[in-house]
Amino acid sequence: MALIILGIRFLSGDEDTWICQNGAWVKHGNPNAEMPSVPCEKSITDMIRVTSPKTNATIASPFEITGEARGNWYFEASFPIKLLDKDGKEIGSAIAGAQSDWMTENFVPFKAILEFTASYSGDVSLVFMKDNPSGSPENDAEFSVPVKIEKSETIAVKAFFNNSQLDPEASCNKVFSTERTIAKTEAVARAALLELLKGPTEEEKRAGFFTSINPNVKIQTLTIENGIAKVDFDEQLEFQVGGSCRVSAIRSQITETLRQFPTVKNVVISIDGRTEDILQP
């Protein structure tokens, strides 16, 4: 309210006031009042700038997001991005990563890859959220870019998870399929693995599905030849993974997700190229 009042005074011709300039209160003329005690915030466009996608651009999953944000928009070199439909429901998300040192007040370039459910089409909003580890509302900020999704041809793939309702005895290597609709692609096996790495949806969780795979695991390479699928992951796959049951569940989830395809008979899992000493109990 104080900011609005000051803005009205300034626009109405009052030369003696305080104005917000580059994130700091600056005297305009010779104001009688003390400097305002409320924070002077920079405009949102002086905090974050989006290079791609452009406003009202048409997007398809997955797509790359680029731009730049001031260092205090980040926390630990990242911040969240959400893709929301016209009702505000989340249909996709990503974590933007700083591409240079983020410990600065200057602009720092960022990049992210965002995937979303292929079944949705229409107007959506790409929301860039200031990372706020404090959780305090006064530190929240966001910037929105309107974009569009055109309806595309889709296919169905399966992802395999453990399920506490279908398997109450909690058999380690017993997994069950869930079906996902994705944009049609030639790299269908990789797409199915990406769905697996996302973990179960909220609806699937309510049906008892859960994953034993760590979040944020990356696929480095995937090849299928002579009936053998060889998939290499980054080290996040085995980060703090212990116990023979969980290791068995991880292997089963990956193996069965790939074996849904008739071209795959066997699966070889590796981490950073290693196969012998990975996923140990």
Secondary structure as the mmCIF struct_conf table of DSSP 4:
data_model
#
loop_
_struct_conf.conf_type_id
_struct_conf.id
_struct_conf.beg_label_comp_id
_struct_conf.beg_label_asym_id
_struct_conf.beg_label_seq_id
_struct_conf.end_label_comp_id
_struct_conf.end_label_asym_id
_struct_conf.end_label_seq_id
HELX_RH_AL_P HELX_RH_AL_P1 ALA A 2 LEU A 11
TURN_TY1_P TURN_TY1_P1 SER A 12 GLY A 13
BEND BEND1 ASP A 16 ASP A 16
STRN STRN1 THR A 17 GLN A 21
TURN_TY1_P TURN_TY1_P2 ASN A 22 GLY A 23
STRN STRN2 ALA A 24 HIS A 28
BEND BEND2 GLY A 29 GLY A 29
BEND BEND3 ASN A 32 ALA A 33
HELX_LH_PP_P HELX_LH_PP_P1 GLU A 34 PRO A 36
BEND BEND4 SER A 37 VAL A 38
HELX_LH_PP_P HELX_LH_PP_P2 GLU A 41 SER A 43
HELX_RH_3T_P HELX_RH_3T_P1 ILE A 44 ASP A 46
TURN_TY1_P TURN_TY1_P3 MET A 47 MET A 47
STRN STRN3 ILE A 48 SER A 52
BEND BEND5 PRO A 53 PRO A 53
HELX_LH_PP_P HELX_LH_PP_P3 LYS A 54 LYS A 54
TURN_TY1_P TURN_TY1_P4 THR A 55 ASN A 56
STRN STRN4 THR A 58 ILE A 59
BEND BEND6 SER A 61 PRO A 62
STRN STRN5 PHE A 63 ARG A 70
HELX_RH_3T_P HELX_RH_3T_P2 GLY A 71 TRP A 73
STRN STRN6 PHE A 75 PHE A 75
TURN_TY1_P TURN_TY1_P5 GLU A 76 ALA A 77
STRN STRN7 SER A 78 LEU A 84
TURN_TY1_P TURN_TY1_P6 LYS A 86 ASP A 87
BEND BEND7 GLY A 88 GLY A 88
STRN STRN8 GLU A 90 ALA A 98
BEND BEND8 GLN A 99 SER A 100
BEND BEND9 MET A 103 ASN A 106
STRN STRN9 PHE A 107 PHE A 116
TURN_TY1_P TURN_TY1_P7 ALA A 118 SER A 119
STRN STRN10 GLY A 122 MET A 129
TURN_TY1_P TURN_TY1_P8 PRO A 133 SER A 134
HELX_RH_3T_P HELX_RH_3T_P3 PRO A 137 ASN A 139
STRN STRN11 GLU A 142 ILE A 149
STRN STRN12 THR A 154 ASN A 163
TURN_TY1_P TURN_TY1_P9 SER A 164 LEU A 166
TURN_TY1_P TURN_TY1_P10 PRO A 168 GLU A 169
TURN_TY1_P TURN_TY1_P11 CYS A 172 ASN A 173
STRN STRN13 PHE A 176 ALA A 183
BEND BEND10 GLU A 186 GLU A 186
HELX_RH_AL_P HELX_RH_AL_P2 VAL A 188 LYS A 198
HELX_RH_AL_P HELX_RH_AL_P3 GLU A 202 ARG A 206
TURN_TY1_P TURN_TY1_P12 ALA A 207 GLY A 208
STRN STRN14 PHE A 209 PHE A 210
BEND BEND11 ILE A 213 ILE A 213
HELX_LH_PP_P HELX_LH_PP_P4 ASN A 214 ASN A 214
TURN_TY1_P TURN_TY1_P13 PRO A 215 ASN A 216
STRN STRN15 ILE A 219 GLU A 225
TURN_TY1_P TURN_TY1_P14 ASN A 226 GLY A 227
STRN STRN16 ILE A 228 PHE A 233
HELX_RH_3T_P HELX_RH_3T_P4 GLU A 235 GLU A 238
TURN_TY1_P TURN_TY1_P15 PHE A 239 GLN A 240
BEND BEND12 GLY A 243 GLY A 243
HELX_RH_AL_P HELX_RH_AL_P4 SER A 244 ARG A 259
TURN_TY1_P TURN_TY1_P16 GLN A 260 GLN A 260
BEND BEND13 PHE A 261 PHE A 261
TURN_TY1_P TURN_TY1_P17 PRO A 262 THR A 263
BEND BEND14 LYS A 265 LYS A 265
STRN STRN17 ASN A 266 ILE A 271
TURN_TY1_P TURN_TY1_P18 ASP A 272 GLY A 273
STRN STRN18 ARG A 274 ARG A 274
BEND BEND15 GLU A 276 ASP A 277
BEND BEND16 LEU A 279 LEU A 279
#
